[in-house]
Amino acid sequence: SVETAYIEPGSPSQNGCCECFNARLRDEVLNGEISYSLRDAQIQIER
């Protein structure tokens, strides 16, 4: 059986792979742009 585990947001010691990916995405894509909505951010990521 598969169990869901709660992981604290921003906890690289608990989920290093995802936290590393999220940090790189934020640094390389999202920090250089202003997003007024979630849809704006999605469009920026897809570019």
mmCIF file of the C-alpha atoms, coordinates in Angstrom:
data_MODEL
# 
_entry.id   MODEL 
# 
loop_
_atom_site.group_PDB 
_atom_site.id 
_atom_site.type_symbol 
_atom_site.label_atom_id 
_atom_site.label_alt_id 
_atom_site.label_comp_id 
_atom_site.label_asym_id 
_atom_site.label_entity_id 
_atom_site.label_seq_id 
_atom_site.pdbx_PDB_ins_code 
_atom_site.Cartn_x 
_atom_site.Cartn_y 
_atom_site.Cartn_z 
_atom_site.occupancy 
_atom_site.B_iso_or_equiv 
_atom_site.pdbx_formal_charge 
_atom_site.auth_seq_id 
_atom_site.auth_comp_id 
_atom_site.auth_asym_id 
_atom_site.auth_atom_id 
_atom_site.pdbx_PDB_model_num 
ATOM 1  C CA . SER A 1 1  ? 0.000  0.000  0.000   1.00 0.00 ? 1  SER A CA 1 
ATOM 2  C CA . VAL A 1 2  ? 1.133  3.561  -0.697  1.00 0.00 ? 2  VAL A CA 1 
ATOM 3  C CA . GLU A 1 3  ? 0.926  6.172  2.037   1.00 0.00 ? 3  GLU A CA 1 
ATOM 4  C CA . THR A 1 4  ? 0.959  9.939  1.649   1.00 0.00 ? 4  THR A CA 1 
ATOM 5  C CA . ALA A 1 5  ? 3.505  11.698 3.850   1.00 0.00 ? 5  ALA A CA 1 
ATOM 6  C CA . TYR A 1 6  ? 3.222  15.311 4.949   1.00 0.00 ? 6  TYR A CA 1 
ATOM 7  C CA . ILE A 1 7  ? 6.279  17.353 4.005   1.00 0.00 ? 7  ILE A CA 1 
ATOM 8  C CA . GLU A 1 8  ? 6.800  20.852 5.394   1.00 0.00 ? 8  GLU A CA 1 
ATOM 9  C CA . PRO A 1 9  ? 6.892  23.523 2.655   1.00 0.00 ? 9  PRO A CA 1 
ATOM 10 C CA . GLY A 1 10 ? 10.443 24.631 1.924   1.00 0.00 ? 10 GLY A CA 1 
ATOM 11 C CA . SER A 1 11 ? 12.051 21.650 3.665   1.00 0.00 ? 11 SER A CA 1 
ATOM 12 C CA . PRO A 1 12 ? 14.917 20.525 1.441   1.00 0.00 ? 12 PRO A CA 1 
ATOM 13 C CA . SER A 1 13 ? 16.010 17.954 4.008   1.00 0.00 ? 13 SER A CA 1 
ATOM 14 C CA . GLN A 1 14 ? 12.680 16.144 3.584   1.00 0.00 ? 14 GLN A CA 1 
ATOM 15 C CA . ASN A 1 15 ? 12.318 16.441 -0.199  1.00 0.00 ? 15 ASN A CA 1 
ATOM 16 C CA . GLY A 1 16 ? 15.583 17.615 -1.715  1.00 0.00 ? 16 GLY A CA 1 
ATOM 17 C CA . CYS A 1 17 ? 14.857 16.762 -5.358  1.00 0.00 ? 17 CYS A CA 1 
ATOM 18 C CA . CYS A 1 18 ? 11.642 18.798 -5.580  1.00 0.00 ? 18 CYS A CA 1 
ATOM 19 C CA . GLU A 1 19 ? 13.044 21.681 -3.550  1.00 0.00 ? 19 GLU A CA 1 
ATOM 20 C CA . CYS A 1 20 ? 16.094 21.874 -5.835  1.00 0.00 ? 20 CYS A CA 1 
ATOM 21 C CA . PHE A 1 21 ? 13.890 21.884 -8.950  1.00 0.00 ? 21 PHE A CA 1 
ATOM 22 C CA . ASN A 1 22 ? 11.580 24.541 -7.501  1.00 0.00 ? 22 ASN A CA 1 
ATOM 23 C CA . ALA A 1 23 ? 14.535 26.756 -6.561  1.00 0.00 ? 23 ALA A CA 1 
ATOM 24 C CA . ARG A 1 24 ? 16.035 26.527 -10.061 1.00 0.00 ? 24 ARG A CA 1 
ATOM 25 C CA . LEU A 1 25 ? 12.654 27.218 -11.698 1.00 0.00 ? 25 LEU A CA 1 
ATOM 26 C CA . ARG A 1 26 ? 12.148 30.236 -9.459  1.00 0.00 ? 26 ARG A CA 1 
ATOM 27 C CA . ASP A 1 27 ? 15.675 31.567 -10.098 1.00 0.00 ? 27 ASP A CA 1 
ATOM 28 C CA . GLU A 1 28 ? 15.763 30.966 -13.856 1.00 0.00 ? 28 GLU A CA 1 
ATOM 29 C CA . VAL A 1 29 ? 12.173 31.778 -14.846 1.00 0.00 ? 29 VAL A CA 1 
ATOM 30 C CA . LEU A 1 30 ? 9.947  33.384 -12.267 1.00 0.00 ? 30 LEU A CA 1 
ATOM 31 C CA . ASN A 1 31 ? 12.233 35.890 -10.512 1.00 0.00 ? 31 ASN A CA 1 
ATOM 32 C CA . GLY A 1 32 ? 12.744 37.878 -13.712 1.00 0.00 ? 32 GLY A CA 1 
ATOM 33 C CA . GLU A 1 33 ? 9.044  38.390 -14.396 1.00 0.00 ? 33 GLU A CA 1 
ATOM 34 C CA . ILE A 1 34 ? 6.038  39.901 -12.653 1.00 0.00 ? 34 ILE A CA 1 
ATOM 35 C CA . SER A 1 35 ? 3.048  37.573 -12.478 1.00 0.00 ? 35 SER A CA 1 
ATOM 36 C CA . TYR A 1 36 ? -0.341 39.038 -11.723 1.00 0.00 ? 36 TYR A CA 1 
ATOM 37 C CA . SER A 1 37 ? -2.082 35.668 -11.633 1.00 0.00 ? 37 SER A CA 1 
ATOM 38 C CA . LEU A 1 38 ? -1.388 31.960 -11.564 1.00 0.00 ? 38 LEU A CA 1 
ATOM 39 C CA . ARG A 1 39 ? -2.206 31.835 -15.286 1.00 0.00 ? 39 ARG A CA 1 
ATOM 40 C CA . ASP A 1 40 ? 0.459  34.480 -16.005 1.00 0.00 ? 40 ASP A CA 1 
ATOM 41 C CA . ALA A 1 41 ? 3.036  32.350 -14.169 1.00 0.00 ? 41 ALA A CA 1 
ATOM 42 C CA . GLN A 1 42 ? 1.964  29.231 -16.086 1.00 0.00 ? 42 GLN A CA 1 
ATOM 43 C CA . ILE A 1 43 ? 2.411  31.044 -19.406 1.00 0.00 ? 43 ILE A CA 1 
ATOM 44 C CA . GLN A 1 44 ? 5.898  32.223 -18.375 1.00 0.00 ? 44 GLN A CA 1 
ATOM 45 C CA . ILE A 1 45 ? 6.911  28.678 -17.424 1.00 0.00 ? 45 ILE A CA 1 
ATOM 46 C CA . GLU A 1 46 ? 5.665  27.241 -20.740 1.00 0.00 ? 46 GLU A CA 1 
ATOM 47 C CA . ARG A 1 47 ? 7.822  29.674 -22.780 1.00 0.00 ? 47 ARG A CA 1 
# 
